[in-house]
Amino acid sequence: MRFRSLVAGFAALIFWSSALSAATAPEAARPFYAGKQITITVGEPAGGGADAYARLVQRHLARHIPGVPSIVVQNMPGAGSLKSVTYLNTTAPTDGTAVVTFSSELLVQALTSPERVNIDFRRFNWIGNISEDLRVCYVWAARGVTNWQEFRARAKPLFWGATAAGTAGNADSAMLQQLFGVRITPVQGYAGSADKRLAVERREIDGDCTGWTALPADWLRDNKINIVVRLSPTLVPGMDPRIPFAGDLVMNDRERKLYDFLVAPERLGRVYMVSEKLPPERVTQLRAGFNAMTTDVAFRAEAERLRLLVTAMTGEEVARHIGELYATPPDIVAQAKKILGE
């Protein structure tokens, strides 16, 4: 009897152990992001290029991440998008459910104005970059400025839109003034690129520097503006190849190094990052999902339909470029600081 009781007890132990393993195995195999929500925080106002790209990511990233999380976008403008970066560094979740995209001009500001942008961007985990910020400078056609030569030679200043310190548009304007001698009078108080486009149409200002993909289609189709210079060497369909590249207009090698430093944020463009505290395996998951998304046929088709350029970089490439930016010689940084008026 005792033997049979021991056998029965042992059998019961095996049964309950197996049942417990069967119950916990699915939970152990459940992907982290299953049932979770990822929030993409955009450090710029709705209606601009950064917002358009973030909402494109929102629609396509989830299916490339194990667990297929829901994804939402929230806009958190402020201090030239510094508010969103500070949020990620302080109160945002550090488990990989908080992603931030911001004005990449802050990458230069962290070197030229560390007292204002007191952040070491090398410490973050970079998920990737969808595209360079292919920027151009334009004048409303009715002003009569048709090309770079007329733009640069004009004696009377043109009114140019200005936003918060640290944004790409302000940096572009400063570079035009200080490096190329263009006469511009900045008009303060605009929230972002969408706000400035409305101001151009209302004739409050004469022009702006902005992302190529943010230009309204009817402006280009109906020749409402004259694009006087492009800030990137990249040519895309629909862009007149006769528009000069600003990097070819500098006077010497030192000016070219200075120019390259000033436009480095535009080359990095639409970057996405997560907390430095994120576990490595989760960083790998997000990077793999981001890379798969940028090559996805449906993603590319929608980007083309929306006129959103895709020149993707991996998270590792973004991190390497940022490391190179931080290695810029101090004298170049000092001169850039002077140009930017900081």
Order of alpha helices (4+ residues) and beta strands (2+ residues): alpha-beta-alpha-beta-alpha-beta-alpha-beta-beta-alpha-beta-alpha-beta-alpha-beta-alpha-beta-alpha-alpha-beta-alpha-alpha-beta-alpha-alpha
